[in-house]
Amino acid sequence: MKNILPPLLFVFLSYLPHILFAQSGELTLTGKVLDQENDEPIIFASIYLKGQTIGTTSNEEGRFVFHIPIAEASSIVVVSSIGYGSVEKKASDFTIDETIYLGTQVSNLTEVVITPEDGKEPTAKQIVRKAYAAIGDNYPDEPYLLEGFIRDLQKEDEQYVEYLECAAKFYYRPTSVKRDAKVELVEIRNRNISEKNPWNDQWDRKNSIIDLIEDDPIRYNYGPILGKGGWKYEIEAVLPYNNRYVYKINGRDAPFQTSTLYIDTESFAFVRIELTRAARNGRSWRRRLTNGQQQVYYNLILEYQEYDGKMYLKYQKEEDTWEIYDTEKTSRLLFTQNPKKELFINNIITVGVDQYPFQQNMDSGSSIESQQGEYNAKFWSTYNAPVQTQEMSKIEEYLKEADRQ
């Protein structure tokens, strides 16, 4: 029996000539997000359905592909990034390769006025302290699930040795519960790995997802924390974001740590956390490990998104530089290791969590690639992941060629 579209739906779809129909029941919106003043790409801008949990992210070139159900053709798509005014556009009004310009001048926002109880403007330290005190109010107090896309890119001595991408689901307990998320590996692609240094045979941690879910300064209260170390703060700016404002606060804990915090001026929620640790004058903040590792650079970025009054993870990046020394000749450098891991959240599940199809199947002691099944082309054709950049395509081809040799 043939599938026949209802007459009204057929007429409606005929007015959508510029939208790509990737699969039956799906619409695909494509485009790029640019700075209105200089035409530069805005990387990792949020593209999502207004009032819903489905979204995607622009890539390092500002480009995006966003798959949504046909039933959402009349819904509003929001494009936003910290420091810019948001743009809202009906999904059916998108053209192929739509260009979205975001500007720093926001006409529909009133000037932010901060009126503390004592009549004095708050200091940066007071704002940060208030943000930490408000974590219990601003972050989920019920179990929830996140769906997301993971990219794992590794270099050794400036040569790429691994490029891996996968889709996963994460089951989180309330923020107050200090436990890691449970993980379901959904699909894996772009498994491209060349020969690594023999040191990895014994010491490589193998599972990069574990690093991501462990590095959670909201849940585990570490990083640029008041009362620990010698953190000093200063307010750099007040910026627009999602029709509100955020404080941009710079922090420093000499000599190794710096941070940038973006904090909502109304709820005092952390919208974005950037933490960097870097060795100074040959000194590192951590001693050399027994396996010869010494960390000389660490960068963590977490950005959150608001849904139904709570803040949920939107984007996470962890990038490190490790110097690996010979354990017998401690002064001999074997090689330098540079892993970079990113997580892009494309869906939030807060209702019916217990009934949601979730299977904790990831073996944390095994590498991700060893848990790969057969490639599922249909799944990836409508999955909301950042578009592969030209640079990533070159890395993939390099690794494929290295693997063939």
C-alpha positions in Angstrom: 0.0 0.0 0.0 1.4 3.4 -1.0 1.9 6.2 1.6 -0.3 9.1 0.6 0.1 12.5 2.2 -3.0 14.1 3.5 -4.2 16.9 1.1 -3.7 19.8 3.5 -0.2 18.6 4.5 0.7 18.2 0.8 -0.4 21.8 0.1 1.6 23.1 3.2 4.8 21.3 2.2 4.6 22.7 -1.3 5.3 26.1 0.2 8.6 24.9 1.6 10.7 24.8 -1.6 13.9 25.9 0.1 14.1 23.4 2.9 15.8 20.1 2.4 13.8 16.9 3.2 16.6 14.6 4.4 14.3 11.7 5.4 10.6 11.0 5.5 9.3 12.9 8.4 12.3 15.2 8.7 13.2 18.7 7.7 16.8 19.8 7.3 17.8 23.5 7.8 21.2 24.5 6.7 23.1 27.7 7.0 25.9 29.7 8.7 26.1 32.1 11.6 28.1 35.3 11.1 29.1 38.4 13.1 27.0 41.3 11.7 29.9 43.7 11.9 32.8 41.8 10.3 31.3 38.7 8.6 33.4 36.5 10.8 31.9 33.1 11.6 30.4 32.7 15.1 31.6 29.3 16.4 29.5 27.0 18.5 26.4 29.3 18.3 23.2 27.6 19.6 20.5 26.7 17.1 17.4 25.3 18.7 13.6 25.2 18.7 12.1 27.8 20.9 10.7 26.4 24.2 11.9 22.9 23.3 14.9 20.7 24.0 16.0 19.9 20.5 19.0 21.8 19.1 22.4 21.8 17.4 25.6 23.9 17.3 27.4 25.8 14.6 30.9 24.5 13.8 34.3 26.3 13.8 33.4 27.8 10.4 30.0 29.0 11.6 28.1 26.4 9.6 25.2 24.3 10.8 22.8 21.6 9.7 19.7 21.2 11.8 17.3 18.3 11.5 13.8 18.7 12.9 10.5 16.9 12.5 8.2 18.0 9.6 5.5 18.8 12.3 7.8 21.6 13.6 8.0 23.5 10.3 5.9 26.3 11.8 8.0 26.4 15.0 10.4 29.2 15.8 14.2 28.5 15.5 16.4 30.6 17.9 20.0 31.3 17.1 22.1 32.7 19.9 25.6 33.2 21.2 27.1 34.9 24.3 27.8 38.6 23.5 25.2 38.8 20.8 21.5 39.5 20.4 19.4 36.4 19.6 17.7 35.9 16.2 14.3 34.1 15.9 13.1 32.8 12.6 10.3 30.4 11.6 11.6 27.1 10.4 9.6 27.3 7.2 11.2 30.7 6.4 14.7 29.2 6.1 16.3 29.0 2.7 19.1 26.6 1.7 22.3 27.8 3.3 20.6 30.5 5.2 22.9 33.2 6.5 22.1 34.4 10.1 23.7 37.6 11.3 24.1 38.2 15.0 24.8 41.7 16.2 26.2 43.0 19.5 23.7 45.9 19.6 20.4 44.7 21.1 17.5 47.0 20.6 14.9 44.9 22.5 16.8 44.8 25.8 16.5 47.5 28.4 19.7 48.6 30.0 20.7 46.3 32.8 20.4 47.9 36.2 21.9 46.1 39.2 20.3 47.3 42.5 21.8 45.5 45.5 20.1 45.6 48.9 22.8 47.8 50.4 22.8 50.3 47.5 26.3 49.4 46.4 27.3 47.8 43.1 28.3 44.2 43.7 32.0 43.3 43.4 33.2 40.5 41.2 33.9 38.3 44.2 30.4 38.9 45.5 28.8 37.9 42.2 30.9 34.7 42.0 30.0 33.9 45.6 26.3 34.4 44.9 26.6 32.2 41.8 28.0 29.3 43.8 25.4 29.7 46.5 22.7 29.6 43.8 23.8 26.3 42.2 21.1 24.4 44.1 18.4 26.6 42.7 19.7 26.9 39.1 20.6 23.3 38.2 18.5 20.2 38.0 17.1 18.8 41.3 15.6 15.7 39.5 17.1 13.0 37.4 17.5 13.9 33.7 19.0 12.6 30.4 21.1 14.3 27.9 21.7 13.2 24.3 24.9 14.4 22.6 27.7 14.1 20.1 31.3 13.4 21.2 34.5 14.3 19.2 37.8 12.9 20.4 40.9 14.3 18.6 44.5 13.4 19.7 48.0 14.5 18.7 51.4 13.2 19.6 54.3 15.5 18.8 52.1 17.6 16.6 51.0 14.6 14.5 47.4 13.5 14.6 47.0 9.9 15.9 43.2 9.6 16.6 40.0 11.1 15.3 36.8 9.5 16.8 33.2 10.6 16.8 30.2 9.0 18.6 26.6 9.6 19.7 25.8 8.9 23.3 23.1 9.3 26.0 23.9 10.4 29.6 21.8 9.6 32.6 22.3 12.2 35.4 21.1 12.2 38.9 20.2 15.6 40.5 23.1 18.0 40.7 23.4 17.7 44.4 24.3 13.9 44.0 28.0 13.7 43.6 28.1 10.8 41.2 29.1 10.5 37.5 26.6 10.0 34.7 25.7 6.6 33.4 26.5 6.4 29.6 24.9 4.6 26.7 26.9 4.4 23.5 24.5 4.8 20.7 26.5 4.9 17.5 30.2 5.4 16.6 31.7 6.8 13.4 35.0 8.2 12.0 37.1 5.7 13.8 40.5 6.7 12.4 43.5 5.8 14.5 47.2 5.6 13.4 50.0 4.1 15.3 50.6 5.6 18.7 53.7 5.7 20.8 54.3 2.3 22.5 53.9 4.1 25.9 50.1 4.0 25.3 50.0 0.2 25.3 50.5 0.2 29.1 49.3 3.6 30.3 46.7 5.1 27.9 43.4 5.6 29.8 41.6 4.5 26.6 38.0 5.8 27.3 37.9 9.5 26.7 34.2 9.9 27.7 35.1 9.2 31.3 37.3 12.3 31.3 34.4 14.5 30.2 31.9 13.3 32.7 34.3 13.6 35.6 35.2 17.2 34.9 32.1 18.8 36.3 32.8 21.9 38.4 29.1 22.5 39.1 28.6 19.0 40.5 32.0 18.5 42.1 32.7 22.1 43.1 36.2 22.5 41.8 37.9 25.0 39.6 37.7 28.8 40.2 36.2 28.3 43.7 35.9 31.0 46.3 37.8 30.1 49.5 40.2 27.8 47.8 43.6 29.0 46.6 44.1 32.7 46.0 41.5 33.5 43.4 41.0 37.2 42.5 38.2 38.4 40.3 37.3 41.5 38.2 34.3 42.4 36.1 35.2 42.8 32.5 31.8 43.5 30.9 28.1 42.9 30.9 27.0 41.1 27.7 23.7 40.2 26.1 22.7 36.5 25.8 19.3 35.0 25.1 17.4 38.3 25.7 19.1 38.7 29.1 22.4 39.8 30.3 25.5 38.0 31.7 28.4 39.3 33.7 31.8 38.4 32.2 34.2 38.0 35.1 37.9 37.2 34.8 39.6 35.3 37.6 43.2 34.5 38.4 44.9 32.2 40.9 48.6 32.9 40.5 50.8 31.4 39.2 49.0 28.7 37.2 45.3 29.2 37.0 43.0 31.7 35.1 39.3 31.6 34.5 36.5 33.5 32.7 33.0 33.2 34.2 29.8 34.2 32.5 27.0 34.6 35.1 23.4 35.6 34.5 22.7 39.0 36.0 19.2 37.9 37.2 19.4 34.3 38.4 23.2 34.3 39.0 23.4 31.0 37.1 26.8 30.0 35.6 26.1 30.3 31.8 29.7 29.5 30.8 32.9 28.5 32.7 36.3 28.6 31.2 39.3 27.3 33.3 42.9 27.2 32.2 45.9 25.9 34.0 49.4 26.4 32.4 52.9 25.7 33.5 55.0 28.7 34.3 58.8 29.0 34.0 59.1 25.3 33.7 57.0 24.6 36.8 53.7 22.7 36.7 50.9 22.7 39.2 51.0 19.0 39.5 54.0 16.7 40.1 55.1 14.2 37.5 53.1 11.0 37.8 54.7 7.6 38.3 54.1 6.7 34.7 56.1 9.6 33.5 53.2 12.0 32.7 53.4 15.7 33.5 50.6 18.0 32.6 51.7 21.4 31.3 48.4 22.7 30.0 44.8 22.2 30.8 41.7 24.0 29.4 38.1 23.2 30.3 35.1 25.0 28.9 31.5 24.3 29.9 28.5 26.2 28.5 25.0 25.7 29.8 21.5 26.3 28.4 18.3 27.1 30.2 15.2 24.9 29.9 12.1 25.1 32.0 13.9 27.2 34.7 17.0 25.0 35.1 20.4 25.0 33.5 21.6 22.0 31.5 24.9 21.4 29.8 25.1 22.5 26.2 28.8 22.2 25.3 31.9 20.9 27.0 35.6 20.9 25.9 38.6 19.5 27.6 42.0 20.0 26.1 45.4 19.0 27.7 49.1 18.9 26.9 51.1 16.2 28.6 54.8 15.7 28.5 55.7 12.0 28.8 59.1 11.2 30.3 61.1 8.1 30.5 60.5 6.7 34.0 64.0 5.2 34.2 65.7 8.4 32.9 63.4 11.0 34.3 64.9 13.9 32.4 64.4 12.3 29.0 61.3 13.5 27.2 59.7 10.6 25.2 56.9 12.6 23.4 54.2 15.2 23.9 50.6 14.2 24.0 47.7 16.6 23.2 44.2 15.1 23.6 41.1 17.2 22.9 37.6 16.0 23.7 34.3 17.8 23.0 30.7 17.1 23.9 27.8 18.8 22.0 24.4 18.3 23.6 21.5 18.1 21.1 18.6 17.0 23.3 17.4 17.2 26.9 15.0 14.8 28.5 13.3 15.8 31.8 9.9 14.1 31.5 9.3 10.4 31.8 13.0 9.8 32.5 12.3 6.4 34.1 10.4 5.2 31.0 12.9 6.7 28.5 14.8 4.0 26.5 18.2 4.1 28.1 20.7 1.2 28.3 23.9 1.6 30.2 26.2 -0.3 27.9 29.5 1.6 27.9 32.5 -0.3 29.3 34.5 2.4 30.9 37.6 0.2 31.0 37.7 -0.3 27.2 38.3 2.1 24.4 35.4 3.6 22.6 36.5 2.2 19.2 36.6 -1.4 20.6 32.8 -1.0 21.3 31.9 0.0 17.8 29.2 -1.8 15.9 28.4 -1.7 12.2 28.2 1.8 10.7 24.6 3.0 10.7 24.3 5.4 7.8 20.6 6.0 8.3 21.1 7.1 11.9 23.8 9.6 11.0 21.9 11.1 8.1 19.4 12.9 10.5 21.5 13.2 13.6 22.1 16.7 15.0 25.9 16.9 15.1 28.2 19.9 14.2 29.1 19.9 10.5 32.5 18.5 9.7 34.9 21.4 8.9 37.4 21.4 6.1 40.2 21.0 8.6 38.5 17.9 10.2 38.1 16.4 6.7 41.8 16.8 6.1 42.7 15.2 9.4 40.4 12.3 8.7 42.0 11.7 5.3 45.5 12.0 6.8 44.7 9.3 9.3 43.1 7.0 6.8 46.2 7.3 4.6 48.4 6.7 7.6 46.4 3.6 8.5 46.8 2.2 5.0 50.5 2.5 5.0 
